[in-house]
Amino acid sequence: MSIFRRPDYKSDATQFIDQLKAQQPDLEARQRAGRALLWDKAVDRNAWAQFRQGRVAQKPYVYQTDNNN
């Protein structure tokens, strides 16, 4: 063993997470299911392309009225 080796250190947060995972073994699976429910969605790239093409450029000052009367 090296004389420069530090003792194994675990922060309070790491200890808490390890303890939580030991108490609830299905925690990671539930997290993945929650992520899939809200975030992991199939993207319709054609619809997004049409959406981007249909955007109207915003005026530099949105509250300026048109003087084309």
mmCIF file as Biopython writes it, N, C-alpha, C and O atoms, coordinates in Angstrom:
data_model
#
loop_
_atom_site.group_PDB
_atom_site.id
_atom_site.type_symbol
_atom_site.label_atom_id
_atom_site.label_alt_id
_atom_site.label_comp_id
_atom_site.label_asym_id
_atom_site.label_entity_id
_atom_site.label_seq_id
_atom_site.pdbx_PDB_ins_code
_atom_site.Cartn_x
_atom_site.Cartn_y
_atom_site.Cartn_z
_atom_site.occupancy
_atom_site.B_iso_or_equiv
_atom_site.auth_seq_id
_atom_site.auth_asym_id
_atom_site.pdbx_PDB_model_num
ATOM 1   N N  . MET A ? 1  ? 0.842   -1.174 0.000   1.0 0.0 1  A 1 
ATOM 2   C CA . MET A ? 1  ? 0.000   0.000  0.000   1.0 0.0 1  A 1 
ATOM 3   C C  . MET A ? 1  ? 0.891   1.244  0.000   1.0 0.0 1  A 1 
ATOM 4   O O  . MET A ? 1  ? 1.941   1.270  0.643   1.0 0.0 1  A 1 
ATOM 5   N N  . SER A ? 2  ? 0.466   2.246  -0.714  1.0 0.0 2  A 1 
ATOM 6   C CA . SER A ? 2  ? 1.215   3.481  -0.826  1.0 0.0 2  A 1 
ATOM 7   C C  . SER A ? 2  ? 1.073   4.313  0.446   1.0 0.0 2  A 1 
ATOM 8   O O  . SER A ? 2  ? 0.035   4.286  1.108   1.0 0.0 2  A 1 
ATOM 9   N N  . ILE A ? 3  ? 2.119   5.042  0.771   1.0 0.0 3  A 1 
ATOM 10  C CA . ILE A ? 3  ? 2.033   5.893  1.966   1.0 0.0 3  A 1 
ATOM 11  C C  . ILE A ? 3  ? 1.195   7.148  1.694   1.0 0.0 3  A 1 
ATOM 12  O O  . ILE A ? 3  ? 0.797   7.848  2.626   1.0 0.0 3  A 1 
ATOM 13  N N  . PHE A ? 4  ? 0.933   7.424  0.423   1.0 0.0 4  A 1 
ATOM 14  C CA . PHE A ? 4  ? 0.147   8.598  0.075   1.0 0.0 4  A 1 
ATOM 15  C C  . PHE A ? 4  ? -1.342  8.296  -0.083  1.0 0.0 4  A 1 
ATOM 16  O O  . PHE A ? 4  ? -2.132  9.199  -0.360  1.0 0.0 4  A 1 
ATOM 17  N N  . ARG A ? 5  ? -1.725  7.038  0.091   1.0 0.0 5  A 1 
ATOM 18  C CA . ARG A ? 5  ? -3.126  6.664  -0.087  1.0 0.0 5  A 1 
ATOM 19  C C  . ARG A ? 5  ? -3.968  7.276  1.015   1.0 0.0 5  A 1 
ATOM 20  O O  . ARG A ? 5  ? -3.644  7.189  2.199   1.0 0.0 5  A 1 
ATOM 21  N N  . ARG A ? 6  ? -5.044  7.890  0.595   1.0 0.0 6  A 1 
ATOM 22  C CA . ARG A ? 6  ? -5.974  8.487  1.551   1.0 0.0 6  A 1 
ATOM 23  C C  . ARG A ? 6  ? -6.986  7.435  1.990   1.0 0.0 6  A 1 
ATOM 24  O O  . ARG A ? 6  ? -7.267  6.499  1.242   1.0 0.0 6  A 1 
ATOM 25  N N  . PRO A ? 7  ? -7.523  7.576  3.166   1.0 0.0 7  A 1 
ATOM 26  C CA . PRO A ? 7  ? -8.586  6.647  3.574   1.0 0.0 7  A 1 
ATOM 27  C C  . PRO A ? 7  ? -9.832  6.888  2.721   1.0 0.0 7  A 1 
ATOM 28  O O  . PRO A ? 7  ? -10.082 8.001  2.258   1.0 0.0 7  A 1 
ATOM 29  N N  . ASP A ? 8  ? -10.594 5.835  2.528   1.0 0.0 8  A 1 
ATOM 30  C CA . ASP A ? 8  ? -11.801 5.952  1.712   1.0 0.0 8  A 1 
ATOM 31  C C  . ASP A ? 8  ? -12.764 6.942  2.355   1.0 0.0 8  A 1 
ATOM 32  O O  . ASP A ? 8  ? -13.122 6.801  3.525   1.0 0.0 8  A 1 
ATOM 33  N N  . TYR A ? 9  ? -13.178 7.936  1.589   1.0 0.0 9  A 1 
ATOM 34  C CA . TYR A ? 9  ? -14.073 8.978  2.079   1.0 0.0 9  A 1 
ATOM 35  C C  . TYR A ? 9  ? -15.372 8.925  1.304   1.0 0.0 9  A 1 
ATOM 36  O O  . TYR A ? 9  ? -15.372 8.818  0.078   1.0 0.0 9  A 1 
ATOM 37  N N  . LYS A ? 10 ? -16.465 8.999  2.016   1.0 0.0 10 A 1 
ATOM 38  C CA . LYS A ? 10 ? -17.786 9.103  1.397   1.0 0.0 10 A 1 
ATOM 39  C C  . LYS A ? 10 ? -18.489 10.295 2.018   1.0 0.0 10 A 1 
ATOM 40  O O  . LYS A ? 10 ? -18.600 10.403 3.239   1.0 0.0 10 A 1 
ATOM 41  N N  . SER A ? 11 ? -18.959 11.179 1.168   1.0 0.0 11 A 1 
ATOM 42  C CA . SER A ? 11 ? -19.660 12.364 1.659   1.0 0.0 11 A 1 
ATOM 43  C C  . SER A ? 11 ? -20.997 11.953 2.268   1.0 0.0 11 A 1 
ATOM 44  O O  . SER A ? 11 ? -21.462 10.826 2.095   1.0 0.0 11 A 1 
ATOM 45  N N  . ASP A ? 12 ? -21.599 12.896 2.984   1.0 0.0 12 A 1 
ATOM 46  C CA . ASP A ? 12 ? -22.902 12.635 3.589   1.0 0.0 12 A 1 
ATOM 47  C C  . ASP A ? 12 ? -23.949 12.360 2.519   1.0 0.0 12 A 1 
ATOM 48  O O  . ASP A ? 12 ? -24.825 11.513 2.696   1.0 0.0 12 A 1 
ATOM 49  N N  . ALA A ? 13 ? -23.849 13.085 1.406   1.0 0.0 13 A 1 
ATOM 50  C CA . ALA A ? 13 ? -24.818 12.884 0.323   1.0 0.0 13 A 1 
ATOM 51  C C  . ALA A ? 13 ? -24.679 11.481 -0.271  1.0 0.0 13 A 1 
ATOM 52  O O  . ALA A ? 13 ? -25.682 10.815 -0.530  1.0 0.0 13 A 1 
ATOM 53  N N  . THR A ? 14 ? -23.447 11.033 -0.487  1.0 0.0 14 A 1 
ATOM 54  C CA . THR A ? 14 ? -23.220 9.696  -1.032  1.0 0.0 14 A 1 
ATOM 55  C C  . THR A ? 14 ? -23.709 8.624  -0.064  1.0 0.0 14 A 1 
ATOM 56  O O  . THR A ? 14 ? -24.310 7.635  -0.483  1.0 0.0 14 A 1 
ATOM 57  N N  . GLN A ? 15 ? -23.456 8.816  1.207   1.0 0.0 15 A 1 
ATOM 58  C CA . GLN A ? 15 ? -23.931 7.857  2.208   1.0 0.0 15 A 1 
ATOM 59  C C  . GLN A ? 15 ? -25.456 7.804  2.221   1.0 0.0 15 A 1 
ATOM 60  O O  . GLN A ? 15 ? -26.043 6.728  2.327   1.0 0.0 15 A 1 
ATOM 61  N N  . PHE A ? 16 ? -26.101 8.984  2.113   1.0 0.0 16 A 1 
ATOM 62  C CA . PHE A ? 16 ? -27.564 9.030  2.099   1.0 0.0 16 A 1 
ATOM 63  C C  . PHE A ? 16 ? -28.121 8.286  0.888   1.0 0.0 16 A 1 
ATOM 64  O O  . PHE A ? 16 ? -29.071 7.513  1.017   1.0 0.0 16 A 1 
ATOM 65  N N  . ILE A ? 17 ? -27.532 8.516  -0.289  1.0 0.0 17 A 1 
ATOM 66  C CA . ILE A ? 17 ? -28.012 7.864  -1.507  1.0 0.0 17 A 1 
ATOM 67  C C  . ILE A ? 17 ? -27.805 6.355  -1.430  1.0 0.0 17 A 1 
ATOM 68  O O  . ILE A ? 17 ? -28.684 5.585  -1.818  1.0 0.0 17 A 1 
ATOM 69  N N  . ASP A ? 18 ? -26.648 5.932  -0.933  1.0 0.0 18 A 1 
ATOM 70  C CA . ASP A ? 18 ? -26.401 4.492  -0.783  1.0 0.0 18 A 1 
ATOM 71  C C  . ASP A ? 18 ? -27.407 3.862  0.172   1.0 0.0 18 A 1 
ATOM 72  O O  . ASP A ? 18 ? -27.905 2.765  -0.083  1.0 0.0 18 A 1 
ATOM 73  N N  . GLN A ? 19 ? -27.706 4.552  1.271   1.0 0.0 19 A 1 
ATOM 74  C CA . GLN A ? 19 ? -28.676 4.037  2.242   1.0 0.0 19 A 1 
ATOM 75  C C  . GLN A ? 19 ? -30.073 3.990  1.623   1.0 0.0 19 A 1 
ATOM 76  O O  . GLN A ? 19 ? -30.814 3.029  1.834   1.0 0.0 19 A 1 
ATOM 77  N N  . LEU A ? 20 ? -30.429 5.011  0.871   1.0 0.0 20 A 1 
ATOM 78  C CA . LEU A ? 20 ? -31.742 5.052  0.228   1.0 0.0 20 A 1 
ATOM 79  C C  . LEU A ? 20 ? -31.894 3.923  -0.788  1.0 0.0 20 A 1 
ATOM 80  O O  . LEU A ? 20 ? -32.946 3.288  -0.860  1.0 0.0 20 A 1 
ATOM 81  N N  . LYS A ? 21 ? -30.850 3.675  -1.570  1.0 0.0 21 A 1 
ATOM 82  C CA . LYS A ? 21 ? -30.897 2.581  -2.546  1.0 0.0 21 A 1 
ATOM 83  C C  . LYS A ? 21 ? -30.973 1.227  -1.861  1.0 0.0 21 A 1 
ATOM 84  O O  . LYS A ? 21 ? -31.598 0.302  -2.379  1.0 0.0 21 A 1 
ATOM 85  N N  . ALA A ? 22 ? -30.337 1.103  -0.695  1.0 0.0 22 A 1 
ATOM 86  C CA . ALA A ? 22 ? -30.410 -0.164 0.037   1.0 0.0 22 A 1 
ATOM 87  C C  . ALA A ? 22 ? -31.818 -0.387 0.586   1.0 0.0 22 A 1 
ATOM 88  O O  . ALA A ? 22 ? -32.301 -1.518 0.620   1.0 0.0 22 A 1 
ATOM 89  N N  . GLN A ? 23 ? -32.473 0.687  1.013   1.0 0.0 23 A 1 
ATOM 90  C CA . GLN A ? 23 ? -33.826 0.572  1.567   1.0 0.0 23 A 1 
ATOM 91  C C  . GLN A ? 23 ? -34.864 0.364  0.468   1.0 0.0 23 A 1 
ATOM 92  O O  . GLN A ? 23 ? -35.859 -0.330 0.676   1.0 0.0 23 A 1 
ATOM 93  N N  . GLN A ? 24 ? -34.636 0.958  -0.696  1.0 0.0 24 A 1 
ATOM 94  C CA . GLN A ? 24 ? -35.594 0.870  -1.795  1.0 0.0 24 A 1 
ATOM 95  C C  . GLN A ? 24 ? -34.876 0.377  -3.050  1.0 0.0 24 A 1 
ATOM 96  O O  . GLN A ? 24 ? -34.447 1.183  -3.876  1.0 0.0 24 A 1 
ATOM 97  N N  . PRO A ? 25 ? -34.745 -0.938 -3.197  1.0 0.0 25 A 1 
ATOM 98  C CA . PRO A ? 25 ? -33.995 -1.479 -4.347  1.0 0.0 25 A 1 
ATOM 99  C C  . PRO A ? 25 ? -34.602 -1.137 -5.701  1.0 0.0 25 A 1 
ATOM 100 O O  . PRO A ? 25 ? -33.890 -1.140 -6.705  1.0 0.0 25 A 1 
ATOM 101 N N  . ASP A ? 26 ? -35.901 -0.843 -5.755  1.0 0.0 26 A 1 
ATOM 102 C CA . ASP A ? 26 ? -36.546 -0.537 -7.026  1.0 0.0 26 A 1 
ATOM 103 C C  . ASP A ? 26 ? -36.533 0.958  -7.349  1.0 0.0 26 A 1 
ATOM 104 O O  . ASP A ? 26 ? -37.212 1.388  -8.283  1.0 0.0 26 A 1 
ATOM 105 N N  . LEU A ? 27 ? -35.783 1.748  -6.604  1.0 0.0 27 A 1 
ATOM 106 C CA . LEU A ? 27 ? -35.769 3.195  -6.766  1.0 0.0 27 A 1 
ATOM 107 C C  . LEU A ? 27 ? -35.315 3.615  -8.167  1.0 0.0 27 A 1 
ATOM 108 O O  . LEU A ? 27 ? -35.956 4.461  -8.791  1.0 0.0 27 A 1 
ATOM 109 N N  . GLU A ? 28 ? -34.241 3.049  -8.660  1.0 0.0 28 A 1 
ATOM 110 C CA . GLU A ? 28 ? -33.726 3.430  -9.977  1.0 0.0 28 A 1 
ATOM 111 C C  . GLU A ? 28 ? -34.713 3.068  -11.084 1.0 0.0 28 A 1 
ATOM 112 O O  . GLU A ? 28 ? -34.865 3.822  -12.045 1.0 0.0 28 A 1 
ATOM 113 N N  . ALA A ? 29 ? -35.377 1.936  -10.960 1.0 0.0 29 A 1 
ATOM 114 C CA . ALA A ? 29 ? -36.366 1.533  -11.967 1.0 0.0 29 A 1 
ATOM 115 C C  . ALA A ? 29 ? -37.542 2.506  -11.967 1.0 0.0 29 A 1 
ATOM 116 O O  . ALA A ? 29 ? -38.064 2.844  -13.030 1.0 0.0 29 A 1 
ATOM 117 N N  . ARG A ? 30 ? -37.960 2.955  -10.798 1.0 0.0 30 A 1 
ATOM 118 C CA . ARG A ? 30 ? -39.052 3.931  -10.724 1.0 0.0 30 A 1 
ATOM 119 C C  . ARG A ? 30 ? -38.620 5.269  -11.297 1.0 0.0 30 A 1 
ATOM 120 O O  . ARG A ? 30 ? -39.418 5.950  -11.941 1.0 0.0 30 A 1 
ATOM 121 N N  . GLN A ? 31 ? -37.369 5.657  -11.075 1.0 0.0 31 A 1 
ATOM 122 C CA . GLN A ? 31 ? -36.862 6.899  -11.647 1.0 0.0 31 A 1 
ATOM 123 C C  . GLN A ? 31 ? -36.861 6.826  -13.178 1.0 0.0 31 A 1 
ATOM 124 O O  . GLN A ? 31 ? -37.261 7.777  -13.850 1.0 0.0 31 A 1 
ATOM 125 N N  . ARG A ? 32 ? -36.411 5.701  -13.718 1.0 0.0 32 A 1 
ATOM 126 C CA . ARG A ? 32 ? -36.397 5.529  -15.172 1.0 0.0 32 A 1 
ATOM 127 C C  . ARG A ? 32 ? -37.815 5.557  -15.744 1.0 0.0 32 A 1 
ATOM 128 O O  . ARG A ? 32 ? -38.047 6.121  -16.813 1.0 0.0 32 A 1 
ATOM 129 N N  . ALA A ? 33 ? -38.762 4.944  -15.027 1.0 0.0 33 A 1 
ATOM 130 C CA . ALA A ? 33 ? -40.156 4.941  -15.486 1.0 0.0 33 A 1 
ATOM 131 C C  . ALA A ? 33 ? -40.716 6.359  -15.476 1.0 0.0 33 A 1 
ATOM 132 O O  . ALA A ? 33 ? -41.447 6.734  -16.393 1.0 0.0 33 A 1 
ATOM 133 N N  . GLY A ? 34 ? -40.392 7.143  -14.473 1.0 0.0 34 A 1 
ATOM 134 C CA . GLY A ? 34 ? -40.851 8.525  -14.415 1.0 0.0 34 A 1 
ATOM 135 C C  . GLY A ? 34 ? -40.245 9.367  -15.519 1.0 0.0 34 A 1 
ATOM 136 O O  . GLY A ? 34 ? -40.920 10.214 -16.104 1.0 0.0 34 A 1 
ATOM 137 N N  . ARG A ? 35 ? -38.987 9.140  -15.801 1.0 0.0 35 A 1 
ATOM 138 C CA . ARG A ? 35 ? -38.341 9.881  -16.889 1.0 0.0 35 A 1 
ATOM 139 C C  . ARG A ? 35 ? -38.971 9.519  -18.227 1.0 0.0 35 A 1 
ATOM 140 O O  . ARG A ? 35 ? -39.222 10.399 -19.050 1.0 0.0 35 A 1 
ATOM 141 N N  . ALA A ? 36 ? -39.227 8.248  -18.450 1.0 0.0 36 A 1 
ATOM 142 C CA . ALA A ? 36 ? -39.832 7.812  -19.709 1.0 0.0 36 A 1 
ATOM 143 C C  . ALA A ? 36 ? -41.228 8.403  -19.860 1.0 0.0 36 A 1 
ATOM 144 O O  . ALA A ? 36 ? -41.665 8.695  -20.973 1.0 0.0 36 A 1 
ATOM 145 N N  . LEU A ? 37 ? -41.920 8.578  -18.751 1.0 0.0 37 A 1 
ATOM 146 C CA . LEU A ? 37 ? -43.275 9.119  -18.787 1.0 0.0 37 A 1 
ATOM 147 C C  . LEU A ? 37 ? -43.286 10.567 -19.266 1.0 0.0 37 A 1 
ATOM 148 O O  . LEU A ? 37 ? -44.179 10.972 -20.011 1.0 0.0 37 A 1 
ATOM 149 N N  . LEU A ? 38 ? -42.289 11.347 -18.836 1.0 0.0 38 A 1 
ATOM 150 C CA . LEU A ? 38 ? -42.317 12.778 -19.116 1.0 0.0 38 A 1 
ATOM 151 C C  . LEU A ? 38 ? -41.351 13.233 -20.205 1.0 0.0 38 A 1 
ATOM 152 O O  . LEU A ? 38 ? -41.662 14.174 -20.936 1.0 0.0 38 A 1 
ATOM 153 N N  . TRP A ? 39 ? -40.196 12.597 -20.335 1.0 0.0 39 A 1 
ATOM 154 C CA . TRP A ? 39 ? -39.137 13.157 -21.166 1.0 0.0 39 A 1 
ATOM 155 C C  . TRP A ? 39 ? -38.772 12.334 -22.385 1.0 0.0 39 A 1 
ATOM 156 O O  . TRP A ? 39 ? -38.545 12.900 -23.454 1.0 0.0 39 A 1 
ATOM 157 N N  . ASP A ? 40 ? -38.709 11.050 -22.263 1.0 0.0 40 A 1 
ATOM 158 C CA . ASP A ? 40 ? -38.233 10.215 -23.363 1.0 0.0 40 A 1 
ATOM 159 C C  . ASP A ? 40 ? -39.364 9.960  -24.357 1.0 0.0 40 A 1 
ATOM 160 O O  . ASP A ? 40 ? -40.046 8.937  -24.304 1.0 0.0 40 A 1 
ATOM 161 N N  . LYS A ? 41 ? -39.538 10.907 -25.251 1.0 0.0 41 A 1 
ATOM 162 C CA . LYS A ? 41 ? -40.607 10.827 -26.240 1.0 0.0 41 A 1 
ATOM 163 C C  . LYS A ? 41 ? -40.007 10.765 -27.635 1.0 0.0 41 A 1 
ATOM 164 O O  . LYS A ? 41 ? -38.914 11.274 -27.881 1.0 0.0 41 A 1 
ATOM 165 N N  . ALA A ? 42 ? -40.735 10.136 -28.538 1.0 0.0 42 A 1 
ATOM 166 C CA . ALA A ? 42 ? -40.307 10.117 -29.932 1.0 0.0 42 A 1 
ATOM 167 C C  . ALA A ? 42 ? -40.564 11.495 -30.534 1.0 0.0 42 A 1 
ATOM 168 O O  . ALA A ? 42 ? -41.619 12.087 -30.309 1.0 0.0 42 A 1 
ATOM 169 N N  . VAL A ? 43 ? -39.608 11.999 -31.292 1.0 0.0 43 A 1 
ATOM 170 C CA . VAL A ? 43 ? -39.706 13.338 -31.866 1.0 0.0 43 A 1 
ATOM 171 C C  . VAL A ? 43 ? -40.118 13.216 -33.330 1.0 0.0 43 A 1 
ATOM 172 O O  . VAL A ? 43 ? -39.490 12.493 -34.104 1.0 0.0 43 A 1 
ATOM 173 N N  . ASP A ? 44 ? -41.176 13.929 -33.701 1.0 0.0 44 A 1 
ATOM 174 C CA . ASP A ? 44 ? -41.610 13.981 -35.091 1.0 0.0 44 A 1 
ATOM 175 C C  . ASP A ? 44 ? -40.854 15.128 -35.761 1.0 0.0 44 A 1 
ATOM 176 O O  . ASP A ? 44 ? -41.266 16.285 -35.666 1.0 0.0 44 A 1 
ATOM 177 N N  . ARG A ? 45 ? -39.772 14.815 -36.423 1.0 0.0 45 A 1 
ATOM 178 C CA . ARG A ? 45 ? -38.905 15.847 -37.002 1.0 0.0 45 A 1 
ATOM 179 C C  . ARG A ? 45 ? -39.586 16.612 -38.132 1.0 0.0 45 A 1 
ATOM 180 O O  . ARG A ? 45 ? -39.301 17.792 -38.338 1.0 0.0 45 A 1 
ATOM 181 N N  . ASN A ? 46 ? -40.472 15.962 -38.858 1.0 0.0 46 A 1 
ATOM 182 C CA . ASN A ? 46 ? -41.191 16.638 -39.926 1.0 0.0 46 A 1 
ATOM 183 C C  . ASN A ? 46 ? -42.104 17.723 -39.352 1.0 0.0 46 A 1 
ATOM 184 O O  . ASN A ? 46 ? -42.163 18.832 -39.884 1.0 0.0 46 A 1 
ATOM 185 N N  . ALA A ? 47 ? -42.809 17.407 -38.278 1.0 0.0 47 A 1 
ATOM 186 C CA . ALA A ? 47 ? -43.690 18.387 -37.649 1.0 0.0 47 A 1 
ATOM 187 C C  . ALA A ? 47 ? -42.883 19.562 -37.100 1.0 0.0 47 A 1 
ATOM 188 O O  . ALA A ? 47 ? -43.311 20.711 -37.209 1.0 0.0 47 A 1 
ATOM 189 N N  . TRP A ? 48 ? -41.719 19.284 -36.510 1.0 0.0 48 A 1 
ATOM 190 C CA . TRP A ? 48 ? -40.879 20.364 -35.990 1.0 0.0 48 A 1 
ATOM 191 C C  . TRP A ? 48 ? -40.349 21.235 -37.122 1.0 0.0 48 A 1 
ATOM 192 O O  . TRP A ? 48 ? -40.254 22.453 -36.965 1.0 0.0 48 A 1 
ATOM 193 N N  . ALA A ? 49 ? -40.005 20.643 -38.247 1.0 0.0 49 A 1 
ATOM 194 C CA . ALA A ? 49 ? -39.521 21.430 -39.386 1.0 0.0 49 A 1 
ATOM 195 C C  . ALA A ? 49 ? -40.624 22.349 -39.898 1.0 0.0 49 A 1 
ATOM 196 O O  . ALA A ? 49 ? -40.364 23.510 -40.214 1.0 0.0 49 A 1 
ATOM 197 N N  . GLN A ? 50 ? -41.851 21.841 -39.981 1.0 0.0 50 A 1 
ATOM 198 C CA . GLN A ? 50 ? -42.967 22.674 -40.410 1.0 0.0 50 A 1 
ATOM 199 C C  . GLN A ? 50 ? -43.231 23.786 -39.404 1.0 0.0 50 A 1 
ATOM 200 O O  . GLN A ? 50 ? -43.547 24.910 -39.795 1.0 0.0 50 A 1 
ATOM 201 N N  . PHE A ? 51 ? -43.109 23.494 -38.145 1.0 0.0 51 A 1 
ATOM 202 C CA . PHE A ? 51 ? -43.304 24.497 -37.103 1.0 0.0 51 A 1 
ATOM 203 C C  . PHE A ? 51 ? -42.279 25.622 -37.240 1.0 0.0 51 A 1 
ATOM 204 O O  . PHE A ? 51 ? -42.626 26.799 -37.138 1.0 0.0 51 A 1 
ATOM 205 N N  . ARG A ? 52 ? -41.024 25.262 -37.470 1.0 0.0 52 A 1 
ATOM 206 C CA . ARG A ? 52 ? -39.974 26.275 -37.614 1.0 0.0 52 A 1 
ATOM 207 C C  . ARG A ? 52 ? -40.178 27.121 -38.873 1.0 0.0 52 A 1 
ATOM 208 O O  . ARG A ? 52 ? -39.903 28.321 -38.864 1.0 0.0 52 A 1 
ATOM 209 N N  . GLN A ? 53 ? -40.656 26.504 -39.950 1.0 0.0 53 A 1 
ATOM 210 C CA . GLN A ? 53 ? -40.903 27.245 -41.186 1.0 0.0 53 A 1 
ATOM 211 C C  . GLN A ? 53 ? -42.067 28.222 -41.035 1.0 0.0 53 A 1 
ATOM 212 O O  . GLN A ? 53 ? -42.087 29.263 -41.692 1.0 0.0 53 A 1 
ATOM 213 N N  . GLY A ? 54 ? -43.014 27.905 -40.197 1.0 0.0 54 A 1 
ATOM 214 C CA . GLY A ? 54 ? -44.197 28.731 -40.032 1.0 0.0 54 A 1 
ATOM 215 C C  . GLY A ? 54 ? -44.032 29.880 -39.054 1.0 0.0 54 A 1 
ATOM 216 O O  . GLY A ? 54 ? -44.958 30.670 -38.872 1.0 0.0 54 A 1 
ATOM 217 N N  . ARG A ? 55 ? -42.880 29.990 -38.424 1.0 0.0 55 A 1 
ATOM 218 C CA . ARG A ? 55 ? -42.673 31.069 -37.458 1.0 0.0 55 A 1 
ATOM 219 C C  . ARG A ? 55 ? -42.593 32.416 -38.156 1.0 0.0 55 A 1 
ATOM 220 O O  . ARG A ? 55 ? -42.083 32.521 -39.271 1.0 0.0 55 A 1 
ATOM 221 N N  . VAL A ? 56 ? -43.096 33.432 -37.497 1.0 0.0 56 A 1 
ATOM 222 C CA . VAL A ? 56 ? -43.048 34.797 -38.000 1.0 0.0 56 A 1 
ATOM 223 C C  . VAL A ? 56 ? -42.003 35.544 -37.182 1.0 0.0 56 A 1 
ATOM 224 O O  . VAL A ? 56 ? -41.989 35.459 -35.954 1.0 0.0 56 A 1 
ATOM 225 N N  . ALA A ? 57 ? -41.137 36.269 -37.861 1.0 0.0 57 A 1 
ATOM 226 C CA . ALA A ? 57 ? -40.084 37.001 -37.160 1.0 0.0 57 A 1 
ATOM 227 C C  . ALA A ? 57 ? -40.687 38.079 -36.267 1.0 0.0 57 A 1 
ATOM 228 O O  . ALA A ? 57 ? -41.621 38.776 -36.662 1.0 0.0 57 A 1 
ATOM 229 N N  . GLN A ? 58 ? -40.150 38.206 -35.078 1.0 0.0 58 A 1 
ATOM 230 C CA . GLN A ? 58 ? -40.640 39.209 -34.143 1.0 0.0 58 A 1 
ATOM 231 C C  . GLN A ? 58 ? -40.011 40.564 -34.451 1.0 0.0 58 A 1 
ATOM 232 O O  . GLN A ? 58 ? -38.845 40.642 -34.839 1.0 0.0 58 A 1 
ATOM 233 N N  . LYS A ? 59 ? -40.789 41.632 -34.274 1.0 0.0 59 A 1 
ATOM 234 C CA . LYS A ? 59 ? -40.269 42.976 -34.487 1.0 0.0 59 A 1 
ATOM 235 C C  . LYS A ? 59 ? -39.239 43.299 -33.414 1.0 0.0 59 A 1 
ATOM 236 O O  . LYS A ? 59 ? -39.283 42.725 -32.326 1.0 0.0 59 A 1 
ATOM 237 N N  . PRO A ? 60 ? -38.312 44.208 -33.704 1.0 0.0 60 A 1 
ATOM 238 C CA . PRO A ? 60 ? -37.323 44.575 -32.696 1.0 0.0 60 A 1 
ATOM 239 C C  . PRO A ? 60 ? -37.961 45.145 -31.430 1.0 0.0 60 A 1 
ATOM 240 O O  . PRO A ? 60 ? -37.510 44.875 -30.317 1.0 0.0 60 A 1 
ATOM 241 N N  . TYR A ? 61 ? -39.003 45.927 -31.615 1.0 0.0 61 A 1 
ATOM 242 C CA . TYR A ? 61 ? -39.722 46.471 -30.464 1.0 0.0 61 A 1 
ATOM 243 C C  . TYR A ? 61 ? -41.172 46.061 -30.633 1.0 0.0 61 A 1 
ATOM 244 O O  . TYR A ? 61 ? -41.877 46.594 -31.489 1.0 0.0 61 A 1 
ATOM 245 N N  . VAL A ? 62 ? -41.616 45.121 -29.824 1.0 0.0 62 A 1 
ATOM 246 C CA . VAL A ? 62 ? -42.912 44.479 -30.053 1.0 0.0 62 A 1 
ATOM 247 C C  . VAL A ? 62 ? -44.088 45.404 -29.793 1.0 0.0 62 A 1 
ATOM 248 O O  . VAL A ? 62 ? -45.182 45.147 -30.295 1.0 0.0 62 A 1 
ATOM 249 N N  . TYR A ? 63 ? -43.903 46.472 -29.027 1.0 0.0 63 A 1 
ATOM 250 C CA . TYR A ? 63 ? -45.022 47.349 -28.699 1.0 0.0 63 A 1 
ATOM 251 C C  . TYR A ? 63 ? -45.167 48.517 -29.680 1.0 0.0 63 A 1 
ATOM 252 O O  . TYR A ? 63 ? -46.072 49.339 -29.539 1.0 0.0 63 A 1 
ATOM 253 N N  . GLN A ? 64 ? -44.286 48.589 -30.659 1.0 0.0 64 A 1 
ATOM 254 C CA . GLN A ? 64 ? -44.369 49.653 -31.651 1.0 0.0 64 A 1 
ATOM 255 C C  . GLN A ? 64 ? -45.537 49.380 -32.584 1.0 0.0 64 A 1 
ATOM 256 O O  . GLN A ? 64 ? -45.674 48.275 -33.110 1.0 0.0 64 A 1 
ATOM 257 N N  . THR A ? 65 ? -46.371 50.376 -32.787 1.0 0.0 65 A 1 
ATOM 258 C CA . THR A ? 65 ? -47.504 50.197 -33.687 1.0 0.0 65 A 1 
ATOM 259 C C  . THR A ? 65 ? -47.058 50.466 -35.118 1.0 0.0 65 A 1 
ATOM 260 O O  . THR A ? 65 ? -46.083 51.183 -35.347 1.0 0.0 65 A 1 
ATOM 261 N N  . ASP A ? 66 ? -47.768 49.895 -36.072 1.0 0.0 66 A 1 
ATOM 262 C CA . ASP A ? 66 ? -47.469 50.123 -37.473 1.0 0.0 66 A 1 
ATOM 263 C C  . ASP A ? 66 ? -48.007 51.481 -37.894 1.0 0.0 66 A 1 
ATOM 264 O O  . ASP A ? 66 ? -49.125 51.836 -37.520 1.0 0.0 66 A 1 
ATOM 265 N N  . ASN A ? 67 ? -47.247 52.248 -38.659 1.0 0.0 67 A 1 
ATOM 266 C CA . ASN A ? 67 ? -47.683 53.553 -39.147 1.0 0.0 67 A 1 
ATOM 267 C C  . ASN A ? 67 ? -48.125 53.467 -40.596 1.0 0.0 67 A 1 
ATOM 268 O O  . ASN A ? 67 ? -47.954 54.416 -41.361 1.0 0.0 67 A 1 
ATOM 269 N N  . ASN A ? 68 ? -48.690 52.336 -40.971 1.0 0.0 68 A 1 
ATOM 270 C CA . ASN A ? 68 ? -49.103 52.135 -42.363 1.0 0.0 68 A 1 
ATOM 271 C C  . ASN A ? 68 ? -50.587 52.448 -42.536 1.0 0.0 68 A 1 
ATOM 272 O O  . ASN A ? 68 ? -51.259 51.770 -43.312 1.0 0.0 68 A 1 
ATOM 273 N N  . ASN A ? 69 ? -51.106 53.428 -41.858 1.0 0.0 69 A 1 
ATOM 274 C CA . ASN A ? 69 ? -52.538 53.741 -41.955 1.0 0.0 69 A 1 
ATOM 275 C C  . ASN A ? 69 ? -52.821 54.579 -43.136 1.0 0.0 69 A 1 
ATOM 276 O O  . ASN A ? 69 ? -53.974 54.938 -43.376 1.0 0.0 69 A 1 
#
